[in-house]
Amino acid sequence: MTNPPLPDAGYIHLYTGDGKGKTTAALGLALRAAGYGYHVFIGQFMKGIAYSELAAIERLGEAVTLERFGEDQMVHPQAPRESDRQRARDGLKQVADAIDSGDYQLVILDEINVTVAYGLLPETEVLALLDAKPAGVELVLTGRDAPESFFKRADLITEMREVRHYYADKGVLSRPGIDR
């Protein structure tokens, strides 16, 4: 499965902010990378509920590997369960193994910012992973509430800003195929 590494050092992307589209932007990059022939590893933290993008990722075959490190219920920000913390620790280990394997040119840590903000993982452990990133691997960190240290380490920062949302304006709930 090993492809040659990226032709440069590889960069760290940060997709954050209160607006919609952080995971979607990361998945768009995954699609582009897979289309080019790179292999992609996506680690989804805190997500265990079925989302439509999972079906699409399965159709990409071996070009994209997706691992999920969440339960089928939401994590309460003020009262995370020990099982939430354990899944996050296990997930970070799997992501580190994927990075070290040399098999992936793009590695996405989906919702890692929220995972840190909720106290499921120490910020220092994620920073250590960023520091240990080998050349030729591109990393993407997604989620709201990114800590300032992630801003300092990122080479590319996109901050999604909510201007208007039909949930707030019209009470429209999450729609399959569009919002989930």
Secondary structure, DSSP 8 states (H G I E B T S, - for coil): ------SS---EEEEEESSS-HHHHHHHHHHHHHHHT--EEEEEES--S--HHHHHHHTTGGGEEEEEE--SS---TTS--HHHHHHHHHHHHHHHHHHHHS--SEEEEETHHHHHHTTSS-HHHHHHHHHT--TT-EEEEE-SS--HHHHHH-SEEEEE--S--HHHHH-----TTTT-
